[in-house]
Amino acid sequence: MRDEISEIHALFEGAPDSTEFRKLRKRIVRYTREAIEQYGMIEAGAHEPGAKRQKWLVCLSGGKDSYTLLAVLHELQWRGLLPVDLLACNLDQGQPNFPATVLPEFLERMGVPHRIEYQDTYSIVVDKVPAGRTFCALCSRLRRGNLYRIAREEGCSAVVLGHHRDDILETFFMNLFHGGRLATMPPKLVNEEGDLFLYRPLAHVAEADCEKFARAMNYPIIPCDLCGSQDGLQRQQVKQILDGWEANSPGRRQVMFRALMNARPSHLLDPKLFDFAGLMLKSEGFDANQDGIPDLR
């Protein structure tokens, strides 16, 4: 395991030599490693000599989050803390004026194994989505389907996305406000076909840290001109609400995020998650603990 500060992956070369940036990098790496371990993204025994190595398809859009994901995963791999092979993948979706050479040139320069795939999903989205409606849902489904296909072709066991803590919070509130359910982006799931994992290793990392990191590293950011140009998106509205709460009470986002990791089914209202009808009193031979969960004595 490499721990010397002087030994870094090429993705970190040219990093600012400031205490602030070193703290930022260590924080992002620590939170990413924490999520990978906490949600079991590495198979048991993967660190053992002779163990079969997993291969992850790391999705790179060219945004600040995916650059941060790519750099941190390679840093963990470089230091012997992530015993998997990494293949960066960019799906060029045919958006007008997309700078198609930026990512291939960057990845070649960094010595990162990669695959660039062209699929014109842009034309499909523009054709199928009615005027005034947002593109995100259809665009995401088409992109995800192509990424799963590429992962299978490359022999990968997982598709790895750059969603961060704030994405997860925003999705929770979108489901709460508009979907009528308590749900968000899970850090780990299995696809519908049951043959691939989907991982979000940045689940504990704040968006602000991704932005600071990518800006400090001067990565060639590519904006999303398809959905990012649409006004009035539900996600943007939720983000504004969370920004307001954070401004009035710094740290509010982290408190809410911790709540997602501390669910109490007995204190919610879903009878599919908790057997309310089965609760009994002490006189009936049961005792209830502080969460209202019956304990047999």
N, C-alpha and C positions, 0 to 999 in steps of 0.2 A: 504493500500500500504506500502510495506516494503522499507525503505530507509536507514536503519542502515547498515553501512559498515560491521559490524560483522555478519550480517545475509546474507548468500549467499547460492546458490545451491551447492550441492555436486560436480558438475562439475567444480566449481571454488575453491574447497578446495585444499590447498597446493599452491595457486597462489603466485608468487613472491611478496614480500612486498616492492616494490620499486615504487617511484613516476612515473618512466617511464612506468612500467606495468599498474599502475592504470589509467594513461592517455590513454594508448592503449586500455584497456578494456572499459573505458567510451566512447572513440571515436567509437569503434565498436558497442557498445550498442546504442549509440545515432544515428549513421547512419542507423542501422537496424530498430530502432523504426521510424525514419524519413521515410524510404522507405515503411514500413508497413502502416503508416498513409497516405502518399502522394498518394500511388497507391490503396488505399481502400481495403486492404487485410482483414480487420475485418469488419464484417457486421454491419450496422447501428443498434444501440441499444444493441449491444453485452455487453456493460458495465452495462446495467440496471439490477437491481435485478430480478431474475426469468427468464432472457432471456435464450433461448436455446443456449447451448455452441456448437461452431464449433469444429471439430476434424481435425487435420492436420496430414498427413503422412510425417514425416521428413526423407528424404532419406540420409542414412549414408553409404558412400563408404569406410570410413576409411582413407580418405585423409585429409589434413590440413583444407580445406575449409568446408567440412561437419562436422568436429569436431567443428570448430568455429561456424557454423550455429546452431548446436545442443546446445552448451553451451549458446549462446546468447539468443536463443528463450526460454530456460529454465530459464535464468536469468530474462528475461522480464516477464515470467509467474510467477516466484517466487515473484517478486515485485508487482504483481497485475496489470501489464501494458498490459498483453496479455491474454485476457479472452477466451482462447481456450485450448482444450486438445491436447496433443502432443503424437504421437506414432512414435518412431524411427523405421526405417526399413532398414535392409541391405539385398540386393539381392546378394547372392553368385552365381556367374555366371559360376562356374565350372572351373575357371582358374587353371592351374597346380600350385601346391605349394602354393595355397591361404591359409593363416593361419586362418582356419575356427573358431578357438576358441577365437581369440583375441577380436573381437567385442562383442560376447555374454558375455564373462567374464567382459569386461569393463562396459557394460551397466548394468549388474547385480550389480556390485560393486558400480556404481553411482546411483542405484535405479531408472533407467530410464525405463519406459514402452517401450517394443520393440517387434518386430517380425523379425525373421531371416528366409528368404525364399531361398530355393535352386532351381535354374533352370539352367540347363546346356546350356546356350546360347553360351558359348565359342566354343563348338564343331560345332554349326551351323555356327558361324561366320568364323571359320577357313575353314570349308568345302565350304562355298558359296563365299567367297571373293577371287578373283584371286590373284595369286602370284604377289607381288610388289605393290598391292593396299592397302590402309589403311583400318583398321577395324572400325573406329569410327562411320561412318554413320549407318551401319547395327547393330552394337553393341548397339548404342544409341536407335534405334527404338525398338529392342527386349527388352531392359531394360525398356524403357518407357511403353511399352505395359503391361509388368508384374507389374510395379508399379501402373498403373491405375487399373488393376484387383485387386491388394491387397487393394488399397484405397477403392474400392467399397465393398470388403468383410469386411473391418473393419469399414465401415460406415463413412469414411472421406469425407470431402467436398473439400479438396485440397491436392495436392502433392507438397511438398516444397523441392526445390533444392538449392544447395550451390553455385551456380554461382555468381561470384563477379564482381566488376567494370571492372577489366581487361579482364575477359572472354567476357563481353559485348562489350568492345572496340575491342577486337581481332575479334569477330564475325562480327562486323560492317565492319572492313577492309577486312576480308575474302570475305564478300558479295560484297564489293566495287571492290576489285581486281579480284576476280574470278567468282562472280555471276552476275555482272552487275546490281546491285540493291542497294538501300539505305535501309538497314534493319539490325536488330540485335536481340538479345534475349530480349523479352519484360519482364518487371518485373512481369507482371500478364497477363495471358491469359486463355481462356477456351478451353478445348480439343475438338477434332473434333466431338465427340459424344455429346458434350454440357452438360455433367453431372458432370464435375470436373474442378476446377480451378488448375492452375499451378502457384506457387508463387516463386519468387527469392528475399527473404528479404535482402540478402547481396548485392543487386544491387549497392549500393553506397559505399561499403567497398572495399578498395584496397587489392590486392592480397598480397602485402608485409605485411600488417597488419595481415592478416590471418596466414601467415607463422610465423611471430613473436609471435603471440598469441599461436598457437598450439605448437610451439617449447618451449616457456616459460612454458606452462602447462605440457609439457612432455607427450602429448597424444600418444598412440601407433599407429603411422602412418603406413598405409599399402599402398605400392606403387602399381600403376596399371601396371602390367607386360604385359598386352595384347597390348594396344595401346601405352603406354608410352615407350616401347622398340623400336618402329618403328621410323626410321630416316627420315628426309625430309618432315615431315608433314607440310601442309600449315599453320596450327596454329602456329607451332614452328617458321616458317619463319616470320610470322607477328609479333610474340612476339619479335623476334630479332630486327625487324625494330622499334617497339615501344620502346624497351630498348635503342636503339641508340638515338632516339629522346629525350627520357627522360634524358639520360646522358648528352646530349648537351644542353638541356633546361629543367632543373628540374621543375616539375609541368605541363609539357606538357600533360600528360595523363589526369589530372583533367580538364584542359581547353577543351580538345577534348570531354571528357565525358559531360561537361556542354553543349556543342554544341548539343549533342543528345537530350537534354532537352529544346532546344531553336530553334526548326525547324521553318522555314518560307516557307510554301508551295508556296507563291507568288514569291519567289526568287529562286525557283527550276524550273524544266522543265517538271513536270508531269501534263498534262492537266486533269487527273482524280482527282487530288487533288485540282486544282485551275482552275477556269473558265477564262482562258486567252481570249477566244473568246468573252466573255461577258463584257470585260473591255470597258468603254465608257469615252469620254471626257466631260469636264464641259459643253460644248455647247450642249451636248446631254442629259443634265439633271442629270448628275452624277458628283461626285467629287471623287477623289482617295486620300486615306490617304497615309502616308509615306511608307506603305508596298505595295502600288499598289492595295489595295483592294477597290473596289468602294463603296462609301457611298451615299445613297439617301438623298438628301437635301429637 
